[in-house]
Amino acid sequence: MVGIVETTTYGFIGLGQMGHGMAKNICLKAPETSLVIVYDIATQATQRLASEFKGQGRNIQVATSPKEDVIFTSVPQAAHVRDVFLNPSTGLLAAPKKEGRRKLYLELSTIDVAVSSEVAAAVVDGGFGDFVDAPCSGGAMGAETGNLSFMIGCPDNLYPRVLELCKLMGKEESIFHCGNLGAGLKTKLLNNYLSSLTALATAETFNIGIRAGLDAKTSSSNGYNGGFSIELCLGVLELAVKAGEDLGATMPIGKPMLEAYRQVAADVRFKGKDSKAIYKWIGGSDPDLGEA
């Protein structure tokens, strides 16, 4: 098994809902001799993470220039990924290359495959290093506890090293090598597509059952707070349905499902809530909370 090189310098860009937990676990689990350099456009996000490790003997710095051996990126949308890498003034690839030094870029965002492929080509063909698409699932809670699942798209020869890196943020049994570049993202989109269909069908079934007088347990965890937000869920579903359309796939239930999630996301009652709040949107009640 390939281990983590103790002198490695790690960079992490994007300390949002998911990124904070992932960066935190890298800081906790990487060898103490390693250096972790973090960056987020919101300075309070970097300050928060740095303050959590103050006085603990961990080497953590806020980025001033891209000098890391391994760089993780976790940002909301494709436009942000493109800017992080390809901005001619501030992008990662705008920095001068060093002869004989290849960096490894792990892109953790869930974005469309076309943009990921564009960035991957710029990294690899430009001689900057290696690129891996490694979208993850498990939500903010999974990121904080180090229990994320990863779907990896990379050449076979890179996977042993990528596996060790992803194990800093998830369990080995939940890390999957899906194929070459792009395969991780394709798998992630389909995974979310299927789980969202299942969630909607389950919500409808429980709602009908309870209205029919059946005894069903439906209490949400923490009032639908936390988890995979309806906004993030909708964004991924938009990508998945578009991918299906581009491939000419017939989707008799996919498009109505997408429209349902659009309506939930547009409802102010569910802003920021877990995507499973779609149960409440269809009129579902929770007898355990005294709802009729």
Secondary structure, 3 states (H helix, E strand, C coil): CCCCCCCCEEEEECCCCCHHHHHHHHHHHCCCCCEEEEECCCHHHHHHHHHHCCCCCCEEEECCCCCCCEEEECCCCHHHHHHHHHCCCCCHHHCCCCCCCCEEEEECCCCCHHHHHHHHHHHHHCCCEEEEECCEECHHHHHHHCCEEEEEECCHHHHHHHHHHHCCCEEEEEEEEEECCCHHHHHHHHHHHHHHHHHHHHHHHHHHHHHCCCCCCCCCCHHHCCCCEHHHHHHHHHHHHHHHHHCCCCCCCHHHHHHHHHHHHHCHHHCCCEHHHHHHHCCCCCHHHCCC
